[in-house]
Amino acid sequence: MASSSSPEQDKYRHYLSEEEVKNTKWRFGVPDYSVVNKLFEEGRTKIWPAGSLEDKVQRLVKTWEMEFFHKTNLDDFKTIDPKKFTFVLNGRKALNLEEIGKLGGGYNPLLQTSLPETFRAYNPDGETAESSHRTFTTTFPRGFALEILHVYSGPPVIVYKFRHWGYMEGPFKGHAPTGERVELYGMAIFEVDEEMRVVKVEFFFDPGQLLGGLLKGTASLDGSAEEAASNCPVLRKTG
């Protein structure tokens, strides 16, 4: 899964030049998107013309995700206004960056749930940014690709439909890998300022689309395979 391609060659995300990479504090080391970019190119259903609104929105969202998951210092964030930024999932209470941090960051804000703990296939309340990242990079060793399917309005209020997908080629919470494609569809709203920095994000999707696909594997693993895969230094830098 390792690649010799350098971060500044990434075709779909901004702020990964050699100089920017060197001066950024990274949570898991410099991310390498070469594997998930290949997955994206092989599995996307849309190819947007360079410079089109859809292409610009797709780059913004991919870059925002990169910063959201991998950067630790707010001063290094370029896609958002840290003082104004809020995050909303499925109409829940808006969260600022401090509140997102209390949830552990990573996938946890995206998988908030009101289910009782005994019914949670994934419990964000018991995960950190590091543990959630290990879990999903282990489950999706080739990454969880993103494409923009449709852009309904442009800035300052960007409304778009998205698709996320990956192949469950690693275990998930004791469930054996199936090798099957797992897909997630949803809608999102990005409100941006005059500098194209995001000030508010709203996501609308069913987490069950993702988690349901990850529970198909036989629930008989003792956890050793998952632990071994999660310790892979390459996996920790992907996603």
Helices and strands as residue ranges (DSSP letters): G 7-9, H 18-22, H 34-43, H 53-70, G 74-76, E 86-89, H 97-103, G 109-111, G 117-119, G 124-126, H 129-139, E 145-153, E 157-167, E 181-192, E 198-205, H 207-214, H 224-230, G 235-237
